Amino acid sequence: MFRATAGPWSLLGPRSAVSLSRMKSVAVAEPEGYRPREEINKRSHIKLKPQKQICKPVLEHFDERYGQELGELWDKVREVLLLPSNWQYAVLVNKFSQCVTFERYLQSRGYYNFLSDVLLLTQHSLRCYISNVQCRFPRLQHCTERLKDYYLLNAASLVPVLALDVQDGERVLDLCAAPGGKSLAILQYATPGFFLCNEYNVLRHQRLKQTLGSFVPEDLRNVISVTDLDGRHIGPQYPQMYNKVLVDTPCSNDRSWLFSSDVLQASMRITERPKLPVLQGQLLRSALEALRPGGTVVYSTCTLSRAENDDVVASVLNSYDNVQAVDLTGLARSLAHNFTFAEGVQYGQLIVPEQGRFWGPMYVSKLLKLR
């Protein structure tokens, strides 16, 4: 079992798990030798969720803020965000389940591994399938008898993992790890010597443990520790302990916020939103304190907000003389066929959704600690 450390719970920010709208089913013949699990076979019995309603105060806030920051690009992003029926999942294949027939099944339905060219010359085996046709895959239920074959996520969520570039044997920290998709992807990408997956929120902490338990084999769990510590304190308490640190920080989460069901709560969040970069900066500084000289931190969010993205990184860089931003242009170029990257981002890359490329928002910045 995973090692876990108990700790107090306090709501740090409006980070929330996103449940994207289900996709319409596309009937495609199954390949010989593969029988989808019961959850997939019963997909015709899964009821579609009612269409979410747009929260008008949030949309007005976005129009004002992002219209200024993104200009004409906001019109394209807005078109996608307002139609959740067009959103799609990517299918991250679990290499530990030995699911070769499932990959053939994906390919028969028009899915392709968009990382095959990106990782062509490396030893890493991260495999994630996307499709140009809307297909509906259900989330698999937790099962203690066998590992799950796949994990559904926004394909842009893998870019921070690619930027982190974990190598076998390294000590790795995922500072804000729930619900666990990026932690899982790191374990698909490489085998750390030690991997601390931390989540402060008590409910999300439980979900994180369940996610790892559903996808990671027993013999790998002895290198993983799952904690619920305040991420702001990990760096000062455990300085220079890690080669790589991921800070997928609590953020405004534009996709879910736009469809807030509680208008009053959403309006309060608009008022409180300027406070969020303070927390994000504290978490990023903690990550840098936990980092060994020569190591790298990847800072990421799922918001378009400049205040939560470039401005946070700029503020932190201004307070360190031994940290510098790493150019991610090469990584962005290798992914340009499937993702749209915004221009004018100074300290990282911002993936924005648009028609035909629904992935994002996802901001990614990589920082190197020199000494």
Phi, psi and chi 1 to 4 in degrees:
 res  aa     phi    psi   chi1   chi2   chi3   chi4
   1 MET       -  160.1  -63.7  -61.8  -67.8      -
   2 PHE   -71.7  145.1  -59.5  107.9      -      -
   3 ARG   -80.7  131.2  -71.1  171.3  -74.1  166.3
   4 ALA  -129.5  144.9      -      -      -      -
   5 THR  -116.8  126.5  -57.1      -      -      -
   6 ALA   -74.2  155.0      -      -      -      -
   7 GLY  -165.7  166.9      -      -      -      -
   8 PRO   -71.7  161.5   28.7  -35.2      -      -
   9 TRP  -119.0  133.8  155.5 -120.3      -      -
  10 SER  -148.7  135.1  172.6      -      -      -
  11 LEU   -70.9  114.5 -176.9   62.1      -      -
  12 LEU   -89.8  -27.4  -71.7 -178.3      -      -
  13 GLY  -178.3  176.1      -      -      -      -
  14 PRO   -84.5   40.6   31.6  -35.3      -      -
  15 ARG   -75.5  132.3 -178.2 -171.7 -179.1  107.8
  16 SER  -143.8  151.4   60.0      -      -      -
  17 ALA   -72.3  136.7      -      -      -      -
  18 VAL   -99.4  128.5 -178.9      -      -      -
  19 SER  -110.2  100.1  179.9      -      -      -
  20 LEU   -73.0  156.4  -58.2 -179.2      -      -
  21 SER   -62.6  144.3  -60.8      -      -      -
  22 ARG   -68.8  152.2  -62.0  -67.0 -169.5 -177.3
  23 MET   -96.2  153.3  -57.9  -59.9  139.8      -
  24 LYS   -68.6  140.4  -66.3 -178.8  179.6  179.0
  25 SER   -71.3  144.1  -61.4      -      -      -
  26 VAL  -121.0  120.5  176.8      -      -      -
  27 ALA   -78.9  117.2      -      -      -      -
  28 VAL  -135.6  140.6 -179.8      -      -      -
  29 ALA   -63.2  142.2      -      -      -      -
  30 GLU   -83.9  143.5  -63.7  165.2    7.7      -
  31 PRO   -69.6  151.8   27.2  -34.6      -      -
  32 GLU   -62.7  135.7 -177.6  178.1   -2.8      -
  33 GLY    96.3   -6.6      -      -      -      -
  34 TYR  -118.9  129.8  179.8   73.2      -      -
  35 ARG  -122.5  108.0  -68.5  -65.6 -180.0  -91.5
  36 PRO   -55.9  152.7  -21.3   32.7      -      -
  37 ARG   -64.9  169.3  -64.5 -160.0 -165.2  171.7
  38 GLU   -54.8  -36.7 -175.9  178.3    1.9      -
  39 GLU   -64.1  -36.3  -69.3   87.9  -10.0      -
  40 ILE   -75.9  -40.7  -61.8 -179.4      -      -
  41 ASN   -61.3  -28.4  -76.0  -27.8      -      -
  42 LYS   -95.0   16.7  -69.3 -176.2  176.8 -179.3
  43 ARG   -61.4  -27.1   60.2 -178.2  176.4  -92.0
  44 SER   -70.1  -16.0   60.3      -      -      -
  45 HIS   -96.7   -3.5  -59.2  -69.2      -      -
  46 ILE   -81.3  122.4  -60.4  175.5      -      -
  47 LYS   -77.6  137.4  -64.4 -178.6  179.5  179.1
  48 LEU   -70.9  139.9  -70.7  173.2      -      -
  49 LYS   -73.9  149.1  -65.9 -177.4  178.1  179.8
  50 PRO   -58.9  148.9  -21.2   32.1      -      -
  51 GLN   -59.5  129.8  178.8   65.1   50.0      -
  52 LYS   -71.2  149.5  -65.9 -179.1  178.1 -179.1
  53 GLN   -97.5  136.1  -62.6  -61.1  -49.2      -
  54 ILE   -71.0  134.7  -62.8  167.8      -      -
  55 CYS   -85.4  109.7 -176.2      -      -      -
  56 LYS   -58.9  -45.6 -173.3  175.9  178.8  179.6
  57 PRO   -60.1  -36.8  -23.7   34.2      -      -
  58 VAL   -68.6  -43.5  174.5      -      -      -
  59 LEU   -61.0  -42.5  179.4   57.6      -      -
  60 GLU   -62.9  -39.7  -68.5  174.9  -12.5      -
  61 HIS   -63.6  -44.3  174.0   69.6      -      -
  62 PHE   -63.5  -43.9  -77.3    1.5      -      -
  63 ASP   -58.3  -41.4  -78.2  -21.0      -      -
  64 GLU   -71.1  -48.7  178.4 -178.1    1.4      -
  65 ARG   -72.1  -54.1  174.9   64.5   61.1   84.6
  66 TYR   -77.8  -24.3  -63.7  148.9      -      -
  67 GLY   -60.9  -37.1      -      -      -      -
  68 GLN   -74.4  -42.3  -66.0  176.1   -4.5      -
  69 GLU   -77.7  -37.5  -66.1 -175.6    4.1      -
  70 LEU  -106.7  -14.1  -60.9  176.5      -      -
  71 GLY    62.3 -133.7      -      -      -      -
  72 GLU   -63.7  -26.5  -65.7 -179.6   -1.5      -
  73 LEU   -61.4  -32.1 -179.3   58.1      -      -
  74 TRP   -59.3  -34.2  168.0 -122.5      -      -
  75 ASP   -61.6  -39.0  -66.6  -27.9      -      -
  76 LYS   -71.2  -42.1  -62.6  179.1 -179.5  179.9
  77 VAL   -65.2  -43.3  175.0      -      -      -
  78 ARG   -57.7  -41.1 -173.0 -177.1 -166.6  -87.6
  79 GLU   -59.5  -40.1 -177.5 -179.0    2.1      -
  80 VAL   -73.3  -46.6  172.7      -      -      -
  81 LEU   -63.2  -28.3  -66.3 -176.8      -      -
  82 LEU   -81.8   -4.8  -67.0 -178.3      -      -
  83 LEU  -125.0   76.4  -69.1  174.3      -      -
  84 PRO   -62.2  -18.1   21.4  -32.4      -      -
  85 SER   -64.8  -18.4   59.6      -      -      -
  86 ASN   -92.8   -9.7  -72.0  -22.8      -      -
  87 TRP   -65.7  150.2  -60.6   -3.7      -      -
  88 GLN  -130.6  159.0  -72.6 -176.1  -93.8      -
  89 TYR  -101.5  147.7  -71.8  116.0      -      -
  90 ALA   -95.2  155.3      -      -      -      -
  91 VAL  -112.7  103.7 -177.0      -      -      -
  92 LEU   -84.0  114.9  177.5   64.0      -      -
  93 VAL   -79.8  134.6  174.0      -      -      -
  94 ASN   -86.6  107.0 -176.1   15.8      -      -
  95 LYS   -65.7  -20.4   69.9  178.4 -177.5 -178.5
  96 PHE   -78.6  -12.1  -56.8  119.1      -      -
  97 SER   -92.3   -2.6   69.7      -      -      -
  98 GLN    53.9   53.2  -56.5  -62.3  -38.9      -
  99 CYS  -103.3   59.4   46.3      -      -      -
 100 VAL   -62.9  -42.2  176.3      -      -      -
 101 THR   -66.1  -30.3   53.3      -      -      -
 102 PHE   -67.9  -38.1  175.6   64.1      -      -
 103 GLU   -64.0  -37.5  -69.3 -167.8   67.6      -
 104 ARG   -64.1  -38.0  -66.7  173.0 -175.9  163.8
 105 TYR   -62.0  -44.9  175.8   65.2      -      -
 106 LEU   -59.3  -45.7  -74.7  170.8      -      -
 107 GLN   -63.3  -35.3  -66.9  164.3    1.7      -
 108 SER   -67.5  -21.2   75.3      -      -      -
 109 ARG   -97.2   12.7  -62.2 -169.7   63.6  171.1
 110 GLY    89.8    8.7      -      -      -      -
 111 TYR   -83.2  151.2  -81.1   77.6      -      -
 112 TYR  -141.0  150.3   61.3   95.1      -      -
 113 ASN   -78.9  104.4  177.8   13.6      -      -
 114 PHE   -75.0   -6.4   80.8   95.3      -      -
 115 LEU   -96.9   -2.6  -64.8  174.0      -      -
 116 SER   -60.2  -41.2   57.9      -      -      -
 117 ASP   -77.5  -34.4  -67.5  -23.0      -      -
 118 VAL   -64.0  -39.9  178.7      -      -      -
 119 LEU  -104.0   15.9  -59.3  175.7      -      -
 120 LEU   -56.4  -40.8 -177.9   62.6      -      -
 121 LEU  -100.1   16.4  -59.6  178.9      -      -
 122 THR  -115.7  172.4   74.1      -      -      -
 123 GLN   -89.8    0.5   76.7  -82.7   18.4      -
 124 HIS   -82.7  150.9  -56.9  -66.7      -      -
 125 SER  -121.2   24.5   58.7      -      -      -
 126 LEU   -63.1  124.2 -171.1   63.7      -      -
 127 ARG  -128.0  119.1  -55.9 -167.3  -57.2  -80.7
 128 CYS  -135.8  127.7 -172.3      -      -      -
 129 TYR  -106.5  137.2  -74.1   77.6      -      -
 130 ILE  -130.3  166.5   60.2  177.6      -      -
 131 SER  -138.1  148.3  173.1      -      -      -
 132 ASN   -85.3   -4.9  -65.3  -36.0      -      -
 133 VAL  -113.9  135.9  178.3      -      -      -
 134 GLN   -68.6  120.5  -73.8 -174.6  -36.0      -
 135 CYS  -126.8  150.7  -62.4      -      -      -
 136 ARG  -110.2  113.5 -179.7 -172.5  173.3 -160.8
 137 PHE  -113.0  130.8  -88.2   79.3      -      -
 138 PRO   -79.3  157.0   30.9  -34.7      -      -
 139 ARG   -73.9  132.3  -65.8 -170.8 -176.2  -83.6
 140 LEU   -75.3  141.9  -62.3  176.2      -      -
 141 GLN   -77.4  151.0  -61.4  -62.2  -44.8      -
 142 HIS   -62.6  135.0  177.4   68.2      -      -
 143 CYS  -138.1  127.6  178.2      -      -      -
 144 THR   -80.9  -13.4   57.0      -      -      -
 145 GLU   -85.8  -26.9  -62.2  177.8   -3.1      -
 146 ARG  -153.5  160.2   59.1  170.0  -67.4 -179.4
 147 LEU   -78.3  150.5  -60.4  176.0      -      -
 148 LYS   -71.6  150.9  -66.9 -178.1 -179.6 -179.5
 149 ASP   -81.4  -28.7  -70.5  -21.0      -      -
 150 TYR  -153.7  161.8   62.7   86.7      -      -
 151 TYR  -130.3  132.1 -176.3   92.3      -      -
 152 LEU   -92.9  136.1  -58.8  179.1      -      -
 153 LEU  -160.5  167.4   76.0  175.1      -      -
 154 ASN   -71.9  125.2 -172.1  -42.9      -      -
 155 ALA   -56.1  -31.2      -      -      -      -
 156 ALA   -64.7  -19.1      -      -      -      -
 157 SER   -64.8  -18.4  -62.2      -      -      -
 158 LEU   -83.7  -15.3  -66.0 -179.3      -      -
 159 VAL   -62.6  -42.1  179.0      -      -      -
 160 PRO   -58.6  -34.7  -24.8   34.8      -      -
 161 VAL   -68.3  -42.3  175.3      -      -      -
 162 LEU   -63.0  -40.7  -64.5  173.2      -      -
 163 ALA   -66.4  -36.1      -      -      -      -
 164 LEU   -65.8  -38.7 -165.6   64.3      -      -
 165 ASP    53.4   56.7 -167.6   24.7      -      -
 166 VAL   -65.5  139.7  172.2      -      -      -
 167 GLN  -109.8  152.6  -56.7  -59.8  -49.6      -
 168 ASP   -54.4  135.7  -69.8  -14.2      -      -
 169 GLY    89.8   -9.7      -      -      -      -
 170 GLU   -76.2  154.5  -69.4 -175.2  -38.8      -
 171 ARG   -88.4  123.8  -66.7 -179.4   60.8   88.0
 172 VAL  -126.9  141.2 -177.6      -      -      -
 173 LEU  -124.5  125.5  166.3   61.6      -      -
 174 ASP  -105.3  102.4 -170.1  -12.3      -      -
 175 LEU   -71.0  -35.8 -163.1   66.2      -      -
 176 CYS  -130.5   76.7  -48.9      -      -      -
 177 ALA   -86.4  -25.8      -      -      -      -
 178 ALA   -68.2  149.3      -      -      -      -
 179 PRO   -80.3   -4.6   29.4  -36.2      -      -
 180 GLY   118.3   -1.5      -      -      -      -
 181 GLY   -62.2  -42.3      -      -      -      -
 182 LYS   -73.2  -35.8  -67.5 -178.3 -179.0   65.6
 183 SER   -60.8  -44.6  -66.2      -      -      -
 184 LEU   -61.6  -43.6  173.3   62.1      -      -
 185 ALA   -63.1  -37.5      -      -      -      -
 186 ILE   -60.1  -41.1  -72.5  171.4      -      -
 187 LEU   -72.7  -23.8  -68.7  167.4      -      -
 188 GLN   -75.0  -32.8  -57.3  -68.3  -45.2      -
 189 TYR   -77.5  -40.8 -171.6   87.3      -      -
 190 ALA  -156.9  173.7      -      -      -      -
 191 THR  -114.9   98.7  -56.3      -      -      -
 192 PRO   -63.8  155.6  -17.4   30.7      -      -
 193 GLY   -74.3  -32.4      -      -      -      -
 194 PHE  -152.4  138.7  175.4   73.4      -      -
 195 PHE  -135.6  111.6 -169.8   17.5      -      -
 196 LEU   -97.9  117.7  177.6   61.3      -      -
 197 CYS  -107.6  113.2  -58.9      -      -      -
 198 ASN  -115.9  140.4 -178.4   71.3      -      -
 199 GLU  -149.3  121.4  176.0   55.0   50.4      -
 200 TYR   -76.1  -35.5 -164.1   28.9      -      -
 201 ASN   -68.3  124.7 -178.4  -44.1      -      -
 202 VAL   -64.1  -39.0   64.8      -      -      -
 203 LEU   -72.2  -43.3  -63.6  178.9      -      -
 204 ARG   -68.3  -29.5  -69.6  167.8   60.2   80.6
 205 HIS   -61.3  -42.5  171.0   76.1      -      -
 206 GLN   -65.4  -39.4  -67.4  -59.4  -42.0      -
 207 ARG   -65.1  -38.5 -176.0  177.8  176.5 -172.6
 208 LEU   -59.5  -46.8  170.8   63.5      -      -
 209 LYS   -61.7  -40.0  -70.8 -163.1  -64.1 -177.3
 210 GLN   -67.1  -40.4 -174.1  177.8   79.1      -
 211 THR   -59.9  -49.5  -63.9      -      -      -
 212 LEU   -63.8  -39.0  -66.3  173.1      -      -
 213 GLY   -64.9  -26.6      -      -      -      -
 214 SER   -82.3  -17.9  -64.6      -      -      -
 215 PHE  -122.6  -19.7  -72.1   91.3      -      -
 216 VAL  -106.1  130.2 -179.7      -      -      -
 217 PRO   -70.1  157.1   25.1  -33.9      -      -
 218 GLU   -55.4  -41.3  -69.7  -78.2   -6.7      -
 219 ASP   -69.9  -13.0   59.0   -6.0      -      -
 220 LEU   -97.4  -16.2 -174.2   57.4      -      -
 221 ARG   -70.8  -16.4  -63.1  179.9 -168.1  177.4
 222 ASN   -73.0  -10.5   60.5   -8.2      -      -
 223 VAL   -99.5    1.2  -55.9      -      -      -
 224 ILE  -111.1  133.3  -57.2  171.6      -      -
 225 SER  -121.8  129.7 -179.8      -      -      -
 226 VAL  -111.6  118.4 -176.8      -      -      -
 227 THR  -124.6  164.9   59.3      -      -      -
 228 ASP  -126.2   50.8   58.2   -4.9      -      -
 229 LEU   -85.8  159.2  -56.2  173.8      -      -
 230 ASP   -71.4  113.7 -174.5  -27.4      -      -
 231 GLY   -58.6  -24.6      -      -      -      -
 232 ARG   -67.4  -19.7  -64.9  171.8  -64.4 -177.1
 233 HIS  -102.5  -11.2  -59.0  156.0      -      -
 234 ILE   -64.2  -44.5  -71.3 -179.7      -      -
 235 GLY   -60.4  -52.3      -      -      -      -
 236 PRO   -61.6  -33.4  -26.7   36.1      -      -
 237 GLN   -79.3  -31.4  -68.9  177.6   -0.4      -
 238 TYR  -130.4   68.0  -54.1  100.5      -      -
 239 PRO   -69.9  142.1   26.9  -34.3      -      -
 240 GLN    52.5   45.7  -59.9 -171.3   17.1      -
 241 MET  -102.2  -14.3  -68.7  -73.9  -69.7      -
 242 TYR  -128.2  145.7  -62.6   94.1      -      -
 243 ASN   -81.0  -34.7  -55.1  102.5      -      -
 244 LYS  -137.0  138.5  -57.3  -76.0  173.7   64.2
 245 VAL  -134.0  130.1 -178.0      -      -      -
 246 LEU  -104.5  128.5  175.3   62.4      -      -
 247 VAL  -119.6   82.1 -170.4      -      -      -
 248 ASP   -85.8   83.3 -173.3   44.0      -      -
 249 THR   -74.4  153.2 -176.8      -      -      -
 250 PRO   -54.3  135.5  -25.0   34.1      -      -
 251 CYS  -148.9 -177.7   69.0      -      -      -
 252 SER   -67.4  -25.2  -65.5      -      -      -
 253 ASN    53.6   74.5 -160.8  -27.9      -      -
 254 ASP   -56.0  -40.2  -63.5  -20.1      -      -
 255 ARG   -61.2  -47.6  -77.1 -175.0 -177.6 -110.5
 256 SER   -77.1  -36.3   62.5      -      -      -
 257 TRP   -63.6  -34.6 -168.4   11.7      -      -
 258 LEU   -63.5  -22.3 -172.7   55.7      -      -
 259 PHE  -114.8   33.2  -64.8   92.4      -      -
 260 SER   -59.7  131.7  -58.5      -      -      -
 261 SER   -83.3  -23.0   57.3      -      -      -
 262 ASP  -102.1  101.4 -170.6  -31.8      -      -
 263 VAL   -63.3  -40.0  175.4      -      -      -
 264 LEU   -63.5  -45.1  178.4   60.0      -      -
 265 GLN   -63.4  -40.3 -175.8 -178.1   58.6      -
 266 ALA   -63.4  -39.8      -      -      -      -
 267 SER   -65.1  -36.7  -61.0      -      -      -
 268 MET   -65.6  -37.1  -68.8  177.1   59.5      -
 269 ARG   -66.8  -34.0  -73.6  178.6   61.7 -177.3
 270 ILE   -61.6  -42.1  -67.5  173.9      -      -
 271 THR   -66.1  -38.5  -57.1      -      -      -
 272 GLU   -87.3   -9.1  -63.5  174.3   -5.8      -
 273 ARG   -55.4  -38.5 -167.7 -179.2 -166.9 -169.7
 274 PRO   -61.4  -17.1  -25.8   36.2      -      -
 275 LYS   -79.9  -20.6  -58.7  177.2 -177.3  177.7
 276 LEU   -62.7  -39.3 -162.8   50.6      -      -
 277 PRO   -59.0  -23.9  -27.8   36.6      -      -
 278 VAL   -64.1  -48.2  175.0      -      -      -
 279 LEU   -61.0  -44.6  166.5   65.0      -      -
 280 GLN   -62.0  -40.5  -66.1  162.2  -24.4      -
 281 GLY   -64.4  -38.9      -      -      -      -
 282 GLN   -64.2  -40.8  -69.1  170.6  -22.4      -
 283 LEU   -66.9  -40.3  -70.3  168.6      -      -
 284 LEU   -66.9  -39.1 -178.6   51.0      -      -
 285 ARG   -65.0  -39.1  -72.6 -178.2  174.2   85.8
 286 SER   -61.9  -41.5  175.8      -      -      -
 287 ALA   -61.6  -41.6      -      -      -      -
 288 LEU   -66.4  -34.8  -71.4  167.9      -      -
 289 GLU   -66.1  -35.2  -66.4  -61.1  -42.6      -
 290 ALA   -77.2  -10.0      -      -      -      -
 291 LEU   -88.0  138.4 -169.0   65.9      -      -
 292 ARG   -76.8  152.0  -68.6  175.1  174.6  175.0
 293 PRO   -56.0  135.1  -26.0   35.4      -      -
 294 GLY    89.8   -7.6      -      -      -      -
 295 GLY   -88.6  172.7      -      -      -      -
 296 THR  -129.5  146.4   52.8      -      -      -
 297 VAL  -113.9  137.1  164.6      -      -      -
 298 VAL  -112.3  124.2  167.8      -      -      -
 299 TYR  -106.7  129.4  172.9   83.4      -      -
 300 SER  -143.0  153.2   62.0      -      -      -
 301 THR  -141.5  167.9   76.1      -      -      -
 302 CYS  -115.5   41.6   51.7      -      -      -
 303 THR  -129.6  156.7  179.0      -      -      -
 304 LEU   -85.1   -9.8  -59.9  163.8      -      -
 305 SER   -62.4  120.3  170.8      -      -      -
 306 ARG   -63.1  -35.5 -176.7 -177.3  -59.3  159.8
 307 ALA   -63.4  -30.2      -      -      -      -
 308 GLU   -94.8   -7.6  -61.2  179.3   42.3      -
 309 ASN  -112.1  -98.3  -63.5  -23.2      -      -
 310 ASP   -57.4  -38.6 -106.5    7.4      -      -
 311 ASP   -65.4  -36.7  -71.2   -4.6      -      -
 312 VAL   -64.9  -46.9  169.2      -      -      -
 313 VAL   -63.5  -42.6  175.7      -      -      -
 314 ALA   -60.7  -42.4      -      -      -      -
 315 SER   -62.3  -41.9  174.9      -      -      -
 316 VAL   -69.0  -43.2  170.2      -      -      -
 317 LEU   -60.3  -35.0  -73.7  173.7      -      -
 318 ASN   -68.3  -17.5  -72.8  -24.1      -      -
 319 SER  -101.7    2.9   60.7      -      -      -
 320 TYR  -128.0  139.2  -73.3   87.0      -      -
 321 ASP  -104.5    3.4   61.8    1.4      -      -
 322 ASN  -121.4   20.6   63.4  -26.8      -      -
 323 VAL  -130.6  136.3  177.3      -      -      -
 324 GLN  -138.1  151.4   66.9 -178.5   27.9      -
 325 ALA   -75.4  142.6      -      -      -      -
 326 VAL   -99.4  134.4  177.2      -      -      -
 327 ASP   -69.6  122.8 -173.8    4.1      -      -
 328 LEU  -106.0   17.1  -65.3  176.9      -      -
 329 THR   -60.4  -40.5  -56.6      -      -      -
 330 GLY   -62.8  -43.3      -      -      -      -
 331 LEU   -63.7  -43.7  177.5   59.9      -      -
 332 ALA   -61.4  -40.9      -      -      -      -
 333 ARG   -62.8  -37.7 -171.3  179.4  -61.6  115.7
 334 SER   -70.6  -18.0   69.5      -      -      -
 335 LEU  -108.1    2.3  -64.0  166.9      -      -
 336 ALA   -64.4  -20.8      -      -      -      -
 337 HIS   -67.9  -27.5 -178.2   68.2      -      -
 338 ASN  -114.6  -16.5  -66.6  -64.5      -      -
 339 PHE  -123.8  151.2  -62.4  131.6      -      -
 340 THR  -104.6  126.0  -61.8      -      -      -
 341 PHE  -108.1  131.8  -67.4   88.1      -      -
 342 ALA   -72.1  149.1      -      -      -      -
 343 GLU   -89.2  162.7  -63.4 -179.8   -4.4      -
 344 GLY    81.1   11.9      -      -      -      -
 345 VAL   -89.3  124.3 -178.8      -      -      -
 346 GLN   -87.4  -40.1 -175.2  173.2    1.1      -
 347 TYR  -111.6   12.1  -64.1  109.3      -      -
 348 GLY  -175.7 -149.3      -      -      -      -
 349 GLN  -132.4  142.5  -64.3  -70.3  -24.2      -
 350 LEU  -121.9  113.1  175.5   62.4      -      -
 351 ILE   -85.4  127.5  -59.7  168.1      -      -
 352 VAL  -121.8  139.7  -65.4      -      -      -
 353 PRO   -77.8  144.3   27.3  -32.5      -      -
 354 GLU  -151.5  169.7   64.4  174.3    2.0      -
 355 GLN   -56.4  130.0  -72.9  -63.8  -25.2      -
 356 GLY    88.2  -19.4      -      -      -      -
 357 ARG  -137.2   85.2  -61.2  177.0  175.3 -177.0
 358 PHE   -85.1    1.4  -59.4  104.9      -      -
 359 TRP   -79.3  146.3  -45.0  112.3      -      -
 360 GLY   106.4 -176.4      -      -      -      -
 361 PRO   -67.4  148.3  -14.2   28.4      -      -
 362 MET  -155.3  117.7  179.6   61.1   58.5      -
 363 TYR  -101.0  137.1  172.9   81.8      -      -
 364 VAL  -136.6  127.3 -175.5      -      -      -
 365 SER  -132.3  139.1  178.5      -      -      -
 366 LYS  -118.5  128.9 -176.0  173.0 -177.4  176.4
 367 LEU  -119.9  136.1  -56.0 -179.9      -      -
 368 LEU  -107.1  130.3  169.5   65.6      -      -
 369 LYS   -93.4  115.0 -170.6  174.2 -174.9  177.5
 370 LEU   -75.8  -37.8  -60.2  174.5      -      -
 371 ARG  -155.1      -   59.8 -177.5 -173.2  -80.3
